[in-house]
Amino acid sequence: MYVKVCGLSRPEDVEAAVAAGADAVGFVLTPSPRQVPPAAVRALAALVPGRVATVAVFRGEPLEEVRRAAAEAGVDTVQLHGEEPPEAFAALRGDGFRLVRATSPVTAAPLETGAYGEDLLIVDSPSPGSGERWDPAALGRAPSGSWLLAGGLDPDNVAGAVAGLRPWGVDVSSGVERARGVKDPALIEKFVAAAKAAGAATAGGAAGAAG
């Protein structure tokens, strides 16, 4: 189970996510209570070991601004959370970034991982970063490929979400905060542990059924 902890802004939160076993850490470079300037992201990303992806999150910024800010931030992955066209992903791929495309089940965007050339797909709430739950029935069918479930997840409900939808991974931000924009290291640890355990249980159940 791949786990991304997003919206990090302090060294202690980055360290908590890495220690808990997160596979990716995200930094918001778009207007938000969690926004971090590129220079500060570079300092935070420097704390992250190479096995953990560092993700710069953008929503609606012009492509050239995304390219400039992502390069300044020193991350290895760019997440676009808007209506960016496939050409934007191709340009960022040419810059050497891994790519994440985030979308919502209420948009017309395809729910197939790789449709725009991205490495990972995130299916999120219609109001990303709000912590709002959304009805998985809106999906109709599970997305294909390496996709992450996001939106309203927290340490107490992530296991049920994983068991019900069987995503390849999960993404959390507000669900591990003690105040808006302020992460809680204990909640980060609890969330990652719950998600990983649920993923292992789901995989074990599938293997048992196949056997």
Salt bridges, closest charged atoms under 4 A:
GLU12 OE2 - ARG10 NH1 3.33
ASP13 OD2 - ARG10 NE 2.87
ASP23 OD2 - LYS196 NZ 2.67
GLU64 OE2 - ARG67 NH1 3.13
GLU65 OE2 - ARG68 NH2 2.82
GLU72 OE1 - ARG68 NH1 2.70
ASP95 OD2 - ARG67 NE 2.72
GLU112 OE2 - ARG141 NH2 2.59
GLU118 OE2 - ARG101 NH2 3.02
ASP119 OD2 - ARG93 NH1 3.10
ASP124 OD2 - HIS81 NE2 3.22
ASP156 OD1 - LYS190 NZ 3.40
ASP171 OD2 - LYS4 NZ 3.11
GLU177 OE2 - ARG34 NE 2.62
GLU177 OE2 - LYS183 NZ 2.78
